[in-house]
Amino acid sequence: MKNLALTCCWVIACIFSTQAQKSVLWYTSPAEKWEEALPIGNGRLGAMIFGKTTNDRIQLNEDSLWPGGPDDWELAEGRSEDLAQIRRYLIDGNHHKADSLMVLKFSRKGVTRSHQTLGDLWLDFDWKEITEYRRSLDLEKAVTEVSFLSEGHQVKQQVFASAPDQAILIQLSTDHPNGFNGKIRLNRPADQNFPTAVTQVLHPQLLEMSGMVTQRGGQIDSKPYPITEGVKFRTLLLAQSPDGKITPSENGLEITGAKILYLKLVTATSFYHEHFEKVAEEQLEKISFKSWGELTSAHEREYQTWFNRMSLTLGTETEDLLPTDQRIARVKNDQVDLHLEKLLFDFGRYLLISSSRPGTNPANLQGLWNQHIAAPWNADYHLNINLQMNYWPAEVTGLSELHLPLFDFVDRLIENGKKAATTNFGIRGAMLPHTTDIWKIPFLQAATAYWGSWFGAGAWLGRHYWEHYLYTGDERFLRERAFPAFEQIAQFYSDWLMTDQRDRRLVSAPSTSPENQFINEKGIKAASTLGAAMDQQLIEDIFTIYRQSAEILKVNTALVSTIKTQLEGLRPGVQLGPDGRILEWDRPYEEPEKGHRHMSHLYAFHPGNAITLSQTPDYFEAVKKTLHYRLDHGGAGTGWSRAWLINFSARLMDGQMTHDHIQKLIAQSLYPNLFDAHPPFQIDGNFGYTAGVAEMLLQSHEEGIIRILPALPKAWTSGKVAGLKSRGGFTLDFTWENGQIKTMKILSNLGKKAVILADGSEIELFLKKGESMEMEF
């Protein structure tokens, strides 16, 4: 290290300013497809902005629009004697029979019950002779804007989703002498030709759309199951113009000669409110007489309290002269675009702020943006990586409170999971399934064992509570929220484990590796086994977390003692095969899909922390072999899988490998609006990318160690970051030039010790709570 200067100062709070690159998505044409439209959201209420100059569409969403209810379906029919038979099949090597019985007895098989669209707002204006078109989303303000000239006259549209006012707000303005002339409509798609909403004019400026969510194409047990009831909703749209004429028409409002037009839309549902119709009226009344300036100011001020908590700059400050879709096209042609990489990082933060707020549902497979009655994979909650990946960036990017909807959701899922554990398996604790929905169904669902017969969800979600504690040091949260969750999850696994007579070790059984299969000794393809790697790693992880939490909270119970003993007898989840790779199952079986998209057997490396360079260097090298094998056989073909590889590569501290995967994600797995392409759209890849970039900049998963720029690629020669968080309660700012760190500021929020690894040096750090330090290298 050269010329290292240190400065200590006492501070209560610390605000770091930086002149960051602008974060704006922009285009020179309207969206023709939904995957080109621009998303807005306030956590609960969202929309996709198309920006058409004729018959414009604003597609609407609300996060609680689900068919059915919590008591629609019973648990699967399986009981403890069925579990015992499945285990006997596994002991005898009849894996395929175990698979079949597992699905028959414990799964409700194929389920169709989907999150659904709220509908569409149509702006039926017909502008002529369009020139100078621009459509944009400003991530720093969470505002979309469309502007163009019609016959030489300016036309503008601004749209945003306000959290303070719980509304979607639209301003339309023009200097065209004729003004806006046309119709405003609200409607919702039919459900198998059955109407799902009624739209009516309540008075000359007010539209109402009300209805109930149904799923007439629903299914359970892979059989048709029409769902004719669900969440009810009421949407109100107020149109206001100081200079134009607004008159009612059939199912819409006619606009004549308006130079400026304001549209204020609110929605309330029976999921959140018993008297939702009245709530919708109250929401609209609060904003009816607010000016556009008041609405905009309140929205931007509130939103920026989240977005401005951190910033990132990659490369030099340059003007953004290229539309976003052209930037993606350049990367497809093997060019590097640092501005786009930074933009995509900020887009992930924007999406989390826009789809997960305290008090809302957690972000689902599509966040909250969904145009379907029956969405791909129901736009539900997949718990074998997808929901977890949605929240990987929450803590490290300073959005810790946005983690809370996940905990609210899992707390209630655990309550339902207790019934499944007791009824289906005759054991204590809570069983969390591979997939669930807004009603928190606790049973397995999938017609095949390899896809849905997996029992590791509870442990993985438990780690999220732990991470929240590690970043915030919130002991009250640990005591009141996290530890009760750990206890139920750990109790389930404690009772679930069985002894494998082959080595007298404790294993999970039946056990699968999510969505993957192997070929057993009999040459038969199967999924279930005794102690697959991921399950063993997850159980060890949650047991360790439970023990550590008990020590912190000074809890000493019979379960704590039992877990301690079981940890000692647990078969290790990390075992090496003959070729030095980490085994995915309990034995080195043949793999029918060598490049499988899931890399579940590396959980202990990421997002877990049992494999690290400092503590387990041999296993660290085995991770490299395992990843390269997957990639050599065509792995990571989907967006979220590529995002996981970005995180893996960053943890390997291989900057070039990480950047190569960034290039591939952008070139192969992005829609024009930067949504992650699974395909189709899944939002987890967006969140996984943002978390991966943060992992390149800072790592703190090794206890007491903070690594600065651990995976810096050659392309990132210079840059700066402000407001990044680490475990142990530190906030960091730093800059780098020519690939070397130049300055660093670190603020301790908890007063913990740490060792900083930066620029090839170790810096032992002990700052008291509220103290900060600045360094020059």
DAHU-V591827 format. One record per residue. N is the residue number from 0. RES is the residue in one letter. PHI is phi in whole degrees, 0 to 359 (999 if undefined). Layout:
# DAHU-V591827
n = <N N>
res = <RES RES>
phi = <PHI PHI>
This chain:
# DAHU-V591827
n = <0 1 2 3 4 5 6 7 8 9 10 11 12 13 14 15 16 17 18 19 20 21 22 23 24 25 26 27 28 29 30 31 32 33 34 35 36 37 38 39 40 41 42 43 44 45 46 47 48 49 50 51 52 53 54 55 56 57 58 59 60 61 62 63 64 65 66 67 68 69 70 71 72 73 74 75 76 77 78 79 80 81 82 83 84 85 86 87 88 89 90 91 92 93 94 95 96 97 98 99 100 101 102 103 104 105 106 107 108 109 110 111 112 113 114 115 116 117 118 119 120 121 122 123 124 125 126 127 128 129 130 131 132 133 134 135 136 137 138 139 140 141 142 143 144 145 146 147 148 149 150 151 152 153 154 155 156 157 158 159 160 161 162 163 164 165 166 167 168 169 170 171 172 173 174 175 176 177 178 179 180 181 182 183 184 185 186 187 188 189 190 191 192 193 194 195 196 197 198 199 200 201 202 203 204 205 206 207 208 209 210 211 212 213 214 215 216 217 218 219 220 221 222 223 224 225 226 227 228 229 230 231 232 233 234 235 236 237 238 239 240 241 242 243 244 245 246 247 248 249 250 251 252 253 254 255 256 257 258 259 260 261 262 263 264 265 266 267 268 269 270 271 272 273 274 275 276 277 278 279 280 281 282 283 284 285 286 287 288 289 290 291 292 293 294 295 296 297 298 299 300 301 302 303 304 305 306 307 308 309 310 311 312 313 314 315 316 317 318 319 320 321 322 323 324 325 326 327 328 329 330 331 332 333 334 335 336 337 338 339 340 341 342 343 344 345 346 347 348 349 350 351 352 353 354 355 356 357 358 359 360 361 362 363 364 365 366 367 368 369 370 371 372 373 374 375 376 377 378 379 380 381 382 383 384 385 386 387 388 389 390 391 392 393 394 395 396 397 398 399 400 401 402 403 404 405 406 407 408 409 410 411 412 413 414 415 416 417 418 419 420 421 422 423 424 425 426 427 428 429 430 431 432 433 434 435 436 437 438 439 440 441 442 443 444 445 446 447 448 449 450 451 452 453 454 455 456 457 458 459 460 461 462 463 464 465 466 467 468 469 470 471 472 473 474 475 476 477 478 479 480 481 482 483 484 485 486 487 488 489 490 491 492 493 494 495 496 497 498 499 500 501 502 503 504 505 506 507 508 509 510 511 512 513 514 515 516 517 518 519 520 521 522 523 524 525 526 527 528 529 530 531 532 533 534 535 536 537 538 539 540 541 542 543 544 545 546 547 548 549 550 551 552 553 554 555 556 557 558 559 560 561 562 563 564 565 566 567 568 569 570 571 572 573 574 575 576 577 578 579 580 581 582 583 584 585 586 587 588 589 590 591 592 593 594 595 596 597 598 599 600 601 602 603 604 605 606 607 608 609 610 611 612 613 614 615 616 617 618 619 620 621 622 623 624 625 626 627 628 629 630 631 632 633 634 635 636 637 638 639 640 641 642 643 644 645 646 647 648 649 650 651 652 653 654 655 656 657 658 659 660 661 662 663 664 665 666 667 668 669 670 671 672 673 674 675 676 677 678 679 680 681 682 683 684 685 686 687 688 689 690 691 692 693 694 695 696 697 698 699 700 701 702 703 704 705 706 707 708 709 710 711 712 713 714 715 716 717 718 719 720 721 722 723 724 725 726 727 728 729 730 731 732 733 734 735 736 737 738 739 740 741 742 743 744 745 746 747 748 749 750 751 752 753 754 755 756 757 758 759 760 761 762 763 764 765 766 767 768 769 770 771 772 773 774 775 776>
res = <M K N L A L T C C W V I A C I F S T Q A Q K S V L W Y T S P A E K W E E A L P I G N G R L G A M I F G K T T N D R I Q L N E D S L W P G G P D D W E L A E G R S E D L A Q I R R Y L I D G N H H K A D S L M V L K F S R K G V T R S H Q T L G D L W L D F D W K E I T E Y R R S L D L E K A V T E V S F L S E G H Q V K Q Q V F A S A P D Q A I L I Q L S T D H P N G F N G K I R L N R P A D Q N F P T A V T Q V L H P Q L L E M S G M V T Q R G G Q I D S K P Y P I T E G V K F R T L L L A Q S P D G K I T P S E N G L E I T G A K I L Y L K L V T A T S F Y H E H F E K V A E E Q L E K I S F K S W G E L T S A H E R E Y Q T W F N R M S L T L G T E T E D L L P T D Q R I A R V K N D Q V D L H L E K L L F D F G R Y L L I S S S R P G T N P A N L Q G L W N Q H I A A P W N A D Y H L N I N L Q M N Y W P A E V T G L S E L H L P L F D F V D R L I E N G K K A A T T N F G I R G A M L P H T T D I W K I P F L Q A A T A Y W G S W F G A G A W L G R H Y W E H Y L Y T G D E R F L R E R A F P A F E Q I A Q F Y S D W L M T D Q R D R R L V S A P S T S P E N Q F I N E K G I K A A S T L G A A M D Q Q L I E D I F T I Y R Q S A E I L K V N T A L V S T I K T Q L E G L R P G V Q L G P D G R I L E W D R P Y E E P E K G H R H M S H L Y A F H P G N A I T L S Q T P D Y F E A V K K T L H Y R L D H G G A G T G W S R A W L I N F S A R L M D G Q M T H D H I Q K L I A Q S L Y P N L F D A H P P F Q I D G N F G Y T A G V A E M L L Q S H E E G I I R I L P A L P K A W T S G K V A G L K S R G G F T L D F T W E N G Q I K T M K I L S N L G K K A V I L A D G S E I E L F L K K G E S M E M E F>
phi = <999 245 51 279 245 241 226 252 208 269 219 271 216 216 241 256 255 207 275 268 295 294 246 226 273 211 215 252 209 292 281 267 244 301 286 254 288 253 273 230 188 243 102 249 249 216 200 245 259 269 73 283 271 226 50 290 242 240 275 253 218 219 284 254 278 232 281 77 201 290 249 296 233 274 294 296 276 299 226 299 293 291 299 298 292 301 293 295 300 294 298 276 81 267 299 293 292 298 302 296 291 300 293 300 263 245 246 270 58 294 235 239 203 242 300 227 294 281 135 222 257 249 247 273 251 230 274 249 50 280 220 52 281 212 232 212 229 270 289 281 241 57 228 263 220 238 220 195 256 242 54 86 250 288 230 225 223 238 221 208 251 269 283 301 256 47 208 261 238 226 241 243 216 201 253 295 300 272 68 278 224 164 229 246 228 233 206 220 300 287 252 52 73 266 297 244 203 238 249 212 269 275 202 305 241 231 256 234 235 228 181 219 279 232 216 290 263 293 210 214 56 60 235 303 209 300 251 254 223 180 294 262 215 221 245 238 233 257 250 224 214 282 227 253 251 240 227 283 217 298 58 190 238 270 247 226 65 274 277 218 218 246 239 236 241 233 215 230 230 289 293 268 221 297 256 294 299 292 300 300 298 295 299 290 300 294 248 304 251 282 284 298 297 297 295 296 298 296 296 294 297 292 298 288 296 267 295 279 291 209 209 222 234 243 77 269 285 232 289 275 260 245 300 297 294 289 295 298 299 296 292 300 263 70 267 260 230 295 296 293 296 293 298 293 298 293 298 298 296 301 294 292 300 274 233 209 232 309 98 262 288 291 298 266 302 240 73 215 264 202 262 254 277 236 282 304 52 66 45 259 239 266 256 258 171 295 296 297 299 305 251 303 276 300 285 293 264 82 248 303 295 285 286 299 303 295 292 302 295 291 306 285 294 298 301 292 293 297 296 296 299 288 289 280 240 68 232 271 82 232 259 256 276 293 219 212 219 298 271 60 293 258 262 292 218 167 277 227 293 293 272 227 267 225 241 267 299 301 297 295 291 300 300 296 300 295 299 301 293 299 282 261 66 281 290 294 299 300 288 268 248 286 298 300 293 305 296 293 292 295 298 300 293 300 282 285 299 229 270 275 294 292 224 61 253 280 222 278 204 289 220 233 252 318 64 233 223 225 249 278 298 271 79 253 284 206 239 274 208 256 78 298 304 297 299 296 295 295 295 300 296 289 297 295 299 297 297 297 296 298 295 299 271 58 257 225 238 298 294 301 294 297 299 302 293 293 301 291 260 286 294 302 278 249 227 263 276 301 266 89 276 283 293 271 242 282 219 282 289 290 253 288 231 292 254 302 293 277 237 298 287 255 307 298 270 201 272 290 223 282 248 220 297 284 251 225 299 293 292 303 291 294 300 302 298 294 294 297 298 301 291 297 251 87 290 63 277 249 300 295 293 296 296 297 295 299 292 302 296 296 296 285 59 249 299 289 299 298 292 300 289 298 301 290 299 295 286 246 226 234 278 302 272 76 298 288 261 295 277 286 299 224 281 300 297 294 292 296 298 300 296 294 296 299 294 291 273 204 228 220 283 278 302 77 240 237 260 260 53 287 223 278 280 300 293 268 295 216 173 205 222 224 87 287 254 230 299 92 81 252 244 235 238 201 233 215 221 51 77 234 295 247 223 210 238 223 244 263 268 235 77 260 279 200 249 267 254 210 56 78 239 252 238 283 236 222 249 288 303 89 267 233 219 242 225 240 251>
